[in-house]
Amino acid sequence: MAEVWEGWFTVGIVFVAFGCLLWDVIQPDHVMIGAVAVMMAAGVVSVEEGLAGFANEGLLTVAVLFVVAAGISATGGLDWYMSKLLGHPRTIAGAQLRLMIPIAVVSAFLNN
């Protein structure tokens, strides 16, 4: 059975992490990795338990997509295509329509 200090320690870590996220003190990925590292260092969570979430295929897929999106954003690889596709709509309804049509076409062929 877990000791009482482990519960209070966890509550403290959650509040500190939430405060860091709320006031944007540190980048969110650093806050979360730091919280897990502190929990593992204190012995509240074993290393196997702390790293088990990283074995999830969905998490790894999202992480890789963040890297791809950052690369596309940094190189401006889609800027020309997006400006041609979306153009400069005059109204909000026109902007929404220009976004909805390509998204509907892509959504028809991609999984959620």
N, C-alpha and C positions, 0 to 999 in steps of 0.2 A: 504494500500500500504506500502511496506517495506521502512524503512528509509535508507538513503544513507550510514550511518555508518555500517549497517549490511552487505552490499555488500562488502565494503572494508575490514571489519573484516573477512569475509569469504575468500576473496582472500588472506589475510595475513595468515590465518590458513592453507590454501591449500599450500602456498609456504613453510611455516615452516614444515608441514608434509612431503612435497615432499623432502625438504632438509634433514630431518631426515632419510627418506627412502633411499635417494641417497647416503648419507655418512655413512649409517648404524650406526647411533648414538644410536638408541633405537630399540628394536625388533619391527618388523612391526605390530604385533597385539597390542602392547602397543601404538604405534603411532596412529593407527586408532581409538582405543577406547578413547585415550586422546583427539584427535581432535573432536570426537563426544561429549565427555563430556564437553569440553570447549565451543562448540557451544550451548549445552543445558544450561550450566551455564550462558552464556551471554544472553540467551533468544532469540537467532537467530532461534533456532530450538526448538520446544516444546519437552517435554519428550516423548510424544506419537509418534511424528514423528521420533525422534532419535532412539527409540527402535523398531519401526515398522519393520525395516529390519530383526531383529532377529526372527521374527515370520514366516519368509519364510521357508518352509519345505526343500527346496533344500540347503539352508545355514546350517540348523541344521544337515542335512545328511552329508554334507562335514565336518562339525566340528566333528561329531562323528567318521567319518572315519579317521580324523587326529589323534584322540585319539587312535583308534585301531592300526593304522600304527605305532604310537610311542611306543605302548606296544609291538607289534611284533618286532620292531627294537631293543628295549631295552632288550628284553629277548633272542634275537637271534633265535626266533622260526622258521624262514625259512632258516637259514644259511645252514644247512645240506642238506635240500631238493634242494635248489638252486645250491649248489655246485655239487650235483649229476645230476641235470637236465642240467645245463649249462656247467659244466666241465671246461676244460682249452683249448679253441680253439687256433689253431696255426695261423690262418689268420683272418683278419677283416671280410671277407666274411663268414667264418665259425662261427664267433661270431654272426654276423647278422642273419644267418640261425638258430642258436640255440635259438635266441631270438624270431624270427618271428614265428616259428612253435607253441610254447606254447601260444603266444599272439593271433595267428589266431584261435586256438582251443577255448581259453577262450572267445574271442570276438564273436564267433559264438553263444554263449549262454547268454551273458550279454548285457544289454542295454548300450547306450552311457551315 
